[in-house]
Amino acid sequence: MSLIVSDSNTGARRLYERKGYRTVARRPIVSIPGWDSPGTEWMLMVKDV
């Protein structure tokens, strides 16, 4: 399974890591007019099932 989370969402990242997910890639967050994100990167996390 996989998911994408913002680097600024530390609570969610900790939860996913406790559930066995690991970060396999990071990409910059590209800003879109009218949408702000406090993070700087998207993180792809995966877990074997």
OpenMM code with the backbone's topology and positions (N, CA, C; nanometers):
from openmm import Vec3, app, unit

residues = "MET SER LEU ILE VAL SER ASP SER ASN THR GLY ALA ARG ARG LEU TYR GLU ARG LYS GLY TYR ARG THR VAL ALA ARG ARG PRO ILE VAL SER ILE PRO GLY TRP ASP SER PRO GLY THR GLU TRP MET LEU MET VAL LYS ASP VAL".split()
positions = [
    Vec3(0.0845, -0.1160, 0.0000),
    Vec3(0.0000, 0.0000, 0.0000),
    Vec3(0.0892, 0.1225, 0.0000),
    Vec3(0.0342, 0.2319, -0.0466),
    Vec3(0.1120, 0.3561, -0.0477),
    Vec3(0.0220, 0.4733, -0.0134),
    Vec3(0.0867, 0.5815, 0.0292),
    Vec3(0.0161, 0.7054, 0.0591),
    Vec3(0.1121, 0.8206, 0.0402),
    Vec3(0.0557, 0.9392, 0.0294),
    Vec3(0.1361, 1.0609, 0.0169),
    Vec3(0.0959, 1.1546, 0.1295),
    Vec3(0.1962, 1.2103, 0.1973),
    Vec3(0.1719, 1.2998, 0.3099),
    Vec3(0.2685, 1.4179, 0.3011),
    Vec3(0.2257, 1.5315, 0.3517),
    Vec3(0.3112, 1.6506, 0.3550),
    Vec3(0.4161, 1.6357, 0.4646),
    Vec3(0.5345, 1.6870, 0.4395),
    Vec3(0.6404, 1.6809, 0.5408),
    Vec3(0.6039, 1.7593, 0.6667),
    Vec3(0.5125, 1.8532, 0.6553),
    Vec3(0.4738, 1.9332, 0.7724),
    Vec3(0.3714, 1.8613, 0.8613),
    Vec3(0.3155, 1.7506, 0.8151),
    Vec3(0.2141, 1.6784, 0.8912),
    Vec3(0.2826, 1.5715, 0.9777),
    Vec3(0.3541, 1.6174, 1.0797),
    Vec3(0.4368, 1.5262, 1.1599),
    Vec3(0.3552, 1.4231, 1.2375),
    Vec3(0.2380, 1.4611, 1.2841),
    Vec3(0.1546, 1.3656, 1.3572),
    Vec3(0.1138, 1.2485, 1.2701),
    Vec3(0.0703, 1.2776, 1.1488),
    Vec3(0.0307, 1.1705, 1.0560),
    Vec3(0.1511, 1.0855, 1.0183),
    Vec3(0.2640, 1.1486, 0.9925),
    Vec3(0.3842, 1.0726, 0.9557),
    Vec3(0.4242, 0.9768, 1.0663),
    Vec3(0.4204, 1.0229, 1.1903),
    Vec3(0.4544, 0.9339, 1.3031),
    Vec3(0.3580, 0.8164, 1.3114),
    Vec3(0.2289, 0.8430, 1.2925),
    Vec3(0.1294, 0.7357, 1.2941),
    Vec3(0.1589, 0.6333, 1.1844),
    Vec3(0.1823, 0.6812, 1.0622),
    Vec3(0.2094, 0.5899, 0.9515),
    Vec3(0.3358, 0.5084, 0.9770),
    Vec3(0.4389, 0.5703, 1.0313),
    Vec3(0.5619, 0.4966, 1.0623),
    Vec3(0.5362, 0.3890, 1.1668),
    Vec3(0.4549, 0.4193, 1.2677),
    Vec3(0.4209, 0.3178, 1.3692),
    Vec3(0.3433, 0.2023, 1.3078),
    Vec3(0.2701, 0.2308, 1.2016),
    Vec3(0.1911, 0.1267, 1.1339),
    Vec3(0.2715, 0.0525, 1.0275),
    Vec3(0.4004, 0.0836, 1.0153),
    Vec3(0.4875, 0.0083, 0.9248),
    Vec3(0.5190, 0.0725, 0.7918),
    Vec3(0.4746, 0.1967, 0.7695),
    Vec3(0.5062, 0.2658, 0.6449),
    Vec3(0.6475, 0.3217, 0.6517),
    Vec3(0.7112, 0.3313, 0.5359),
    Vec3(0.8435, 0.3928, 0.5282),
    Vec3(0.8466, 0.4885, 0.4094),
    Vec3(0.9257, 0.5929, 0.4198),
    Vec3(0.9376, 0.6927, 0.3132),
    Vec3(1.0297, 0.6394, 0.2051),
    Vec3(0.9828, 0.6429, 0.0801),
    Vec3(1.0643, 0.5952, -0.0312),
    Vec3(1.0969, 0.7052, -0.1322),
    Vec3(1.0263, 0.8188, -0.1261),
    Vec3(1.0544, 0.9289, -0.2187),
    Vec3(1.0009, 1.0586, -0.1601),
    Vec3(1.0633, 1.1690, -0.2027),
    Vec3(1.0212, 1.3037, -0.1619),
    Vec3(1.0218, 1.3912, -0.2861),
    Vec3(0.9219, 1.4761, -0.2967),
    Vec3(0.9138, 1.5699, -0.4090),
    Vec3(0.8676, 1.7052, -0.3567),
    Vec3(0.9160, 1.8140, -0.4171),
    Vec3(0.8751, 1.9479, -0.3728),
    Vec3(0.7250, 1.9704, -0.3927),
    Vec3(0.6670, 2.0451, -0.3017),
    Vec3(0.5280, 2.0869, -0.3172),
    Vec3(0.5279, 2.2083, -0.4095),
    Vec3(0.4546, 2.1983, -0.5186),
    Vec3(0.4427, 2.3077, -0.6149),
    Vec3(0.3199, 2.3888, -0.5765),
    Vec3(0.3383, 2.5183, -0.5587),
    Vec3(0.2237, 2.5990, -0.5164),
    Vec3(0.1277, 2.6232, -0.6319),
    Vec3(0.0010, 2.6218, -0.5944),
    Vec3(-0.1085, 2.6455, -0.6874),
    Vec3(-0.1796, 2.7714, -0.6377),
    Vec3(-0.2115, 2.8659, -0.7262),
    Vec3(-0.2795, 2.9882, -0.6805),
    Vec3(-0.4065, 2.9550, -0.6011),
    Vec3(-0.4190, 3.0179, -0.4850),
    Vec3(-0.5354, 2.9978, -0.3999),
    Vec3(-0.5245, 2.8808, -0.3045),
    Vec3(-0.4137, 2.8076, -0.3086),
    Vec3(-0.3963, 2.6925, -0.2193),
    Vec3(-0.2601, 2.7027, -0.1527),
    Vec3(-0.2608, 2.7100, -0.0210),
    Vec3(-0.1360, 2.7200, 0.0537),
    Vec3(-0.1134, 2.5930, 0.1330),
    Vec3(0.0108, 2.5528, 0.1409),
    Vec3(0.0489, 2.4379, 0.2225),
    Vec3(0.1674, 2.4795, 0.3082),
    Vec3(0.1656, 2.4478, 0.4376),
    Vec3(0.2789, 2.4851, 0.5218),
    Vec3(0.4025, 2.4002, 0.4940),
    Vec3(0.3867, 2.2895, 0.4236),
    Vec3(0.4994, 2.2010, 0.3966),
    Vec3(0.5813, 2.2451, 0.2775),
    Vec3(0.6950, 2.1785, 0.2607),
    Vec3(0.7813, 2.2054, 0.1460),
    Vec3(0.7948, 2.0840, 0.0551),
    Vec3(0.7602, 1.9639, 0.1070),
    Vec3(0.7743, 1.8421, 0.0278),
    Vec3(0.6562, 1.7473, 0.0490),
    Vec3(0.6222, 1.6724, -0.0569),
    Vec3(0.5326, 1.5585, -0.0458),
    Vec3(0.6199, 1.4368, -0.0203),
    Vec3(0.5732, 1.3475, 0.0639),
    Vec3(0.6488, 1.2260, 0.0936),
    Vec3(0.5651, 1.1050, 0.0535),
    Vec3(0.6242, 1.0190, -0.0286),
    Vec3(0.5597, 0.8934, -0.0667),
    Vec3(0.6011, 0.7887, 0.0349),
    Vec3(0.5027, 0.7289, 0.1005),
    Vec3(0.5285, 0.6258, 0.2002),
    Vec3(0.4655, 0.4955, 0.1549),
    Vec3(0.5339, 0.3842, 0.1771),
    Vec3(0.4830, 0.2537, 0.1354),
    Vec3(0.4886, 0.1556, 0.2517),
    Vec3(0.4058, 0.0511, 0.2386),
    Vec3(0.4000, -0.0558, 0.3391),
    Vec3(0.3728, -0.1854, 0.2652),
    Vec3(0.4502, -0.2880, 0.2967),
    Vec3(0.4243, -0.4196, 0.2391),
    Vec3(0.3023, -0.4802, 0.3065),
    Vec3(0.2197, -0.5473, 0.2269),
    Vec3(0.1011, -0.6139, 0.2844),
    Vec3(0.1039, -0.7624, 0.2562),
] * unit.nanometer
topology = app.Topology()
chain = topology.addChain("A")
for resn in residues:
    res = topology.addResidue(resn, chain)
    for name in ("N", "CA", "C"):
        topology.addAtom(name, app.Element.getBySymbol(name[0]), res)
